[in-house]
Amino acid sequence: YQSYVVLVMAPLSRDTLASRLAAAGIATRQGTHAVHTLGVYASKYGLRPDDFPNALAAGRQSLALPLYPQMTDEEQDYVIARALAAAGAR
């Protein structure tokens, strides 16, 4: 209940969207990690990044937006409106 994870699709990059939101005062984070690329799992199990392409894509393209129940409607509307504008949505 602390964030809302979205998948950012090309041509927009996750980092570009995150930068645009930061400029609007909205902090974001990577939405998820491709666990199989983390050192301990990759080395222990001999995993390569392309072994799980969907997890890799989610790790590279996901973004956690700060949307949670304790926010006011106005705060939620601000985040949503800025995210849509930053993504170039109509």
ChimeraX commands (.cxc) that place a marker at each C-alpha (Angstrom):
marker #1 position 0.00,0.00,0.00 radius 0.5
marker #1 position 2.95,2.35,-0.31 radius 0.5
marker #1 position 3.30,2.60,-4.05 radius 0.5
marker #1 position 1.76,1.84,-7.39 radius 0.5
marker #1 position 4.05,0.13,-9.88 radius 0.5
marker #1 position 3.73,0.88,-13.58 radius 0.5
marker #1 position 5.54,-0.49,-16.61 radius 0.5
marker #1 position 6.96,2.32,-18.75 radius 0.5
marker #1 position 6.81,1.48,-22.43 radius 0.5
marker #1 position 9.00,2.70,-25.30 radius 0.5
marker #1 position 9.67,5.19,-26.66 radius 0.5
marker #1 position 9.69,6.70,-23.15 radius 0.5
marker #1 position 12.30,5.36,-20.74 radius 0.5
marker #1 position 11.71,4.79,-17.07 radius 0.5
marker #1 position 14.59,7.09,-16.18 radius 0.5
marker #1 position 13.21,9.90,-18.32 radius 0.5
marker #1 position 9.80,9.61,-16.70 radius 0.5
marker #1 position 11.39,9.50,-13.24 radius 0.5
marker #1 position 13.40,12.65,-14.01 radius 0.5
marker #1 position 10.34,14.50,-15.24 radius 0.5
marker #1 position 8.41,13.55,-12.13 radius 0.5
marker #1 position 11.31,14.55,-9.88 radius 0.5
marker #1 position 11.23,17.99,-11.51 radius 0.5
marker #1 position 7.57,18.17,-10.40 radius 0.5
marker #1 position 8.52,17.22,-6.83 radius 0.5
marker #1 position 7.44,13.59,-7.09 radius 0.5
marker #1 position 9.89,10.97,-5.83 radius 0.5
marker #1 position 9.85,7.60,-7.58 radius 0.5
marker #1 position 11.84,4.38,-7.42 radius 0.5
marker #1 position 12.51,1.39,-9.58 radius 0.5
marker #1 position 9.35,-0.69,-9.41 radius 0.5
marker #1 position 10.91,-4.14,-9.18 radius 0.5
marker #1 position 14.22,-5.90,-9.55 radius 0.5
marker #1 position 15.11,-8.76,-11.85 radius 0.5
marker #1 position 16.26,-10.99,-9.01 radius 0.5
marker #1 position 18.09,-13.38,-11.31 radius 0.5
marker #1 position 20.52,-10.55,-12.20 radius 0.5
marker #1 position 21.51,-9.86,-8.60 radius 0.5
marker #1 position 24.97,-11.09,-7.71 radius 0.5
marker #1 position 24.18,-13.86,-5.27 radius 0.5
marker #1 position 21.48,-15.47,-7.43 radius 0.5
marker #1 position 23.33,-15.04,-10.70 radius 0.5
marker #1 position 26.52,-16.60,-9.35 radius 0.5
marker #1 position 24.93,-19.30,-7.19 radius 0.5
marker #1 position 22.69,-20.58,-9.97 radius 0.5
marker #1 position 24.75,-19.57,-13.01 radius 0.5
marker #1 position 22.02,-17.31,-14.34 radius 0.5
marker #1 position 22.44,-14.88,-17.22 radius 0.5
marker #1 position 20.35,-11.71,-17.67 radius 0.5
marker #1 position 18.69,-13.05,-20.82 radius 0.5
marker #1 position 17.59,-16.26,-19.07 radius 0.5
marker #1 position 14.41,-14.48,-17.93 radius 0.5
marker #1 position 13.65,-11.74,-20.47 radius 0.5
marker #1 position 10.32,-10.68,-18.99 radius 0.5
marker #1 position 11.82,-10.24,-15.52 radius 0.5
marker #1 position 14.71,-8.33,-17.07 radius 0.5
marker #1 position 12.31,-6.02,-18.92 radius 0.5
marker #1 position 10.27,-5.42,-15.76 radius 0.5
marker #1 position 13.45,-4.60,-13.86 radius 0.5
marker #1 position 14.49,-2.09,-16.50 radius 0.5
marker #1 position 11.09,-0.54,-17.23 radius 0.5
marker #1 position 9.10,-0.55,-13.98 radius 0.5
marker #1 position 8.56,2.56,-11.89 radius 0.5
marker #1 position 6.92,2.87,-8.49 radius 0.5
marker #1 position 4.68,5.90,-8.18 radius 0.5
marker #1 position 3.90,7.24,-4.70 radius 0.5
marker #1 position 0.20,6.46,-4.49 radius 0.5
marker #1 position -1.18,5.12,-1.24 radius 0.5
marker #1 position -4.37,5.32,0.85 radius 0.5
marker #1 position -3.13,7.94,3.32 radius 0.5
marker #1 position -2.74,10.53,0.57 radius 0.5
marker #1 position -5.47,13.08,0.04 radius 0.5
marker #1 position -7.47,12.98,-3.16 radius 0.5
marker #1 position -5.70,16.17,-4.22 radius 0.5
marker #1 position -2.26,14.61,-3.67 radius 0.5
marker #1 position -3.23,11.52,-5.63 radius 0.5
marker #1 position -4.67,13.66,-8.43 radius 0.5
marker #1 position -1.42,15.66,-8.55 radius 0.5
marker #1 position 0.74,12.54,-8.92 radius 0.5
marker #1 position -1.55,11.03,-11.54 radius 0.5
marker #1 position -1.86,14.22,-13.57 radius 0.5
marker #1 position 1.90,14.83,-13.52 radius 0.5
marker #1 position 2.66,11.20,-14.44 radius 0.5
marker #1 position 0.29,11.32,-17.39 radius 0.5
marker #1 position 1.68,14.67,-18.55 radius 0.5
marker #1 position 5.29,13.51,-18.12 radius 0.5
marker #1 position 4.51,10.37,-20.14 radius 0.5
marker #1 position 2.92,12.44,-22.89 radius 0.5
marker #1 position -0.50,10.87,-22.41 radius 0.5
marker #1 position -3.45,12.68,-23.85 radius 0.5
marker link #1:1,2 radius 0.2
marker link #1:2,3 radius 0.2
marker link #1:3,4 radius 0.2
marker link #1:4,5 radius 0.2
marker link #1:5,6 radius 0.2
marker link #1:6,7 radius 0.2
marker link #1:7,8 radius 0.2
marker link #1:8,9 radius 0.2
marker link #1:9,10 radius 0.2
marker link #1:10,11 radius 0.2
marker link #1:11,12 radius 0.2
marker link #1:12,13 radius 0.2
marker link #1:13,14 radius 0.2
marker link #1:14,15 radius 0.2
marker link #1:15,16 radius 0.2
marker link #1:16,17 radius 0.2
marker link #1:17,18 radius 0.2
marker link #1:18,19 radius 0.2
marker link #1:19,20 radius 0.2
marker link #1:20,21 radius 0.2
marker link #1:21,22 radius 0.2
marker link #1:22,23 radius 0.2
marker link #1:23,24 radius 0.2
marker link #1:24,25 radius 0.2
marker link #1:25,26 radius 0.2
marker link #1:26,27 radius 0.2
marker link #1:27,28 radius 0.2
marker link #1:28,29 radius 0.2
marker link #1:29,30 radius 0.2
marker link #1:30,31 radius 0.2
marker link #1:31,32 radius 0.2
marker link #1:32,33 radius 0.2
marker link #1:33,34 radius 0.2
marker link #1:34,35 radius 0.2
marker link #1:35,36 radius 0.2
marker link #1:36,37 radius 0.2
marker link #1:37,38 radius 0.2
marker link #1:38,39 radius 0.2
marker link #1:39,40 radius 0.2
marker link #1:40,41 radius 0.2
marker link #1:41,42 radius 0.2
marker link #1:42,43 radius 0.2
marker link #1:43,44 radius 0.2
marker link #1:44,45 radius 0.2
marker link #1:45,46 radius 0.2
marker link #1:46,47 radius 0.2
marker link #1:47,48 radius 0.2
marker link #1:48,49 radius 0.2
marker link #1:49,50 radius 0.2
marker link #1:50,51 radius 0.2
marker link #1:51,52 radius 0.2
marker link #1:52,53 radius 0.2
marker link #1:53,54 radius 0.2
marker link #1:54,55 radius 0.2
marker link #1:55,56 radius 0.2
marker link #1:56,57 radius 0.2
marker link #1:57,58 radius 0.2
marker link #1:58,59 radius 0.2
marker link #1:59,60 radius 0.2
marker link #1:60,61 radius 0.2
marker link #1:61,62 radius 0.2
marker link #1:62,63 radius 0.2
marker link #1:63,64 radius 0.2
marker link #1:64,65 radius 0.2
marker link #1:65,66 radius 0.2
marker link #1:66,67 radius 0.2
marker link #1:67,68 radius 0.2
marker link #1:68,69 radius 0.2
marker link #1:69,70 radius 0.2
marker link #1:70,71 radius 0.2
marker link #1:71,72 radius 0.2
marker link #1:72,73 radius 0.2
marker link #1:73,74 radius 0.2
marker link #1:74,75 radius 0.2
marker link #1:75,76 radius 0.2
marker link #1:76,77 radius 0.2
marker link #1:77,78 radius 0.2
marker link #1:78,79 radius 0.2
marker link #1:79,80 radius 0.2
marker link #1:80,81 radius 0.2
marker link #1:81,82 radius 0.2
marker link #1:82,83 radius 0.2
marker link #1:83,84 radius 0.2
marker link #1:84,85 radius 0.2
marker link #1:85,86 radius 0.2
marker link #1:86,87 radius 0.2
marker link #1:87,88 radius 0.2
marker link #1:88,89 radius 0.2
marker link #1:89,90 radius 0.2
view
